[in-house]
Amino acid sequence: MNVYIVTDMEGVSGVVTPEDVQPSGARYAMARAMLTAEVNAAVRGAHAAGASHIAVLNGHGAASAYNINYDDIEPPAVHIAGSPWHCYLPGLDASVDIVFQIGAHARSGTPGALLEHTMSSVNWVSCRLDGDEIGEMQLIAAFAAHYGARMGLVTGDAAACAEAKASFPSVLTVETKRGLSRTAGVLRPWGAVFSEIESAAEQAVRSCERIPVLPRRGPCALEICFSHTPSAGQLDGRPGVERLDGVTVRICGRDIVEAVGRLY
C-alpha cells in the first residue's frame, strides 16, 4: 500500500493567524511542531494498517521553508521538500493507492473558515475547474483521480472538513478547530486531534479498496482570477493559455496534469 500525504499549515491545530505560518512569525516554531506531530500521527496510523511506502510532501508556501521538522518525522515516511518544483505534487503517480491531506484549509471566500484561500492568499482570488469553483483540495483530488488513487483523509478546520465531505463523500475527516472568523477560532486539545488523526489514517488505509476512485478528467479548463494584472500577464504566450481580461486566464489541457503543468 502506497500512501501520499500532502501537507499544508493553515489547517493545523493551534494555527489562527497568517503570522503563525510565516517563518518570521513568533508562533511559527509551534506551527511547525504541530504540523510535524499531525503528520506523524497519520504516518503511524497508515503504517499500522500495512502501508509499505509513505511519502510526505512539504506543501505549504515556499517549499524551501522547511515547514516540517525533518529530524522528527517518524519512519517509514520519506520527506519531499525544497524548491523549485517542476510539476504540481511531485511524487504523486500511478504507484500511489491513497492520498491524505494534513492541515487543509477551505477555499477562498468560504464564510467562517480560518485562513481560507486558494493557492495564494496574495495573488489568487478564485479558481474554477470546468466551470465549478474549486479550492486546493479539489485540485489535489483531481490529480489523485488522474492516477487512480483514492482520497482517503482530510484534516483541517470545520469548514475544510465540510468542504471535503461535500466534494468527496467517502473521505474521512478530522476537525482540528472551528473558525470564528478568518483569524480566530476555537481550538481542540492537541492530544485528541493527534489520536483521531492516527485512528482515521489507519481506518482509511484498511478500507482503501472500498473507497471509490473519483472520475478521471479528460480535456479540461482551469479559469483563474488573479488579484492583479501582472500575475495574469506572467502566463501570456504559454500554450493553452487564453487571457480573458486583465486579471483572468483560462488554461486548457488534455487532462488535469497538462492543464496545471502550464502554470510551471
Phi, psi and omega in degrees: 000127184248119183248136178240121183250118174264127181250151169219178183244334187297333181267005185284151176309135174086345183274126180224342183235157178302326181296332181298333186251014176252137181305334180275353184286149183294332183254014181297322179298321176297315181298319177299316181296319180291318176300314180299318180294321179292320176299314180298324177298317178295320179298314180300315181296315180296318181294320179297331180274359175107009178296128183266337179221127180229118177251135181243117179269124175284091196255009183263128171056218177292115186297341180285342175278106190290092185284343175256138176283095186306318184298339184259356180293130184277146175292155008265019187293142169255154189242124177258116184214173178097173180208161004277160169270142177257005175203164176278134179059061179301136180096347175275116182212191186292349178280347184279134179264323188211144183243136172247149169238117181251128180081029184287155176233163180284163181287164182306134176088004181285122180296140175069015182261134178289126173052038180297143173185172174234115179066300181222123178287349181261316191257335184254135174264314181200165178217136176238141176242114184050041175091346181263131178292134183227166170240194184294324184293326178289327177292317177298318180296324178296321176294317178302315180297322180302323183262005177081017180267152178271151168272111189258322189208135172230130174240143180167194181289173185302321181293321178296318180295320178296320178296318180297315181296323179292327183274323182223087188304334183275352185287145172274146179227152172230120181276121181267337184188173179229128183285139170258331174203188180294334184231028176209146181198171175261119188260134178276157176300134184301317183301320179294320179297313181299316181297318180292322178296315180300315181294317181293322179296318178297316180297320181297316181292318181296329182258014187308314185294341180267354178274125181291142172282133179293154180301138178278131181275140170269224178306134185213167182223130171261134175241114185247129173257119181265164179286327187220156183297324181299327180295317177293321182297335179296341181264356180303135175088353179282148180301137176078005183253130178238128177276115183274324174200195185300327186239004186237135177231152171246131182240119183250149177206164178294336177203179185295326181295316179293318181299309181292328179299336179289349176280346187256000000 
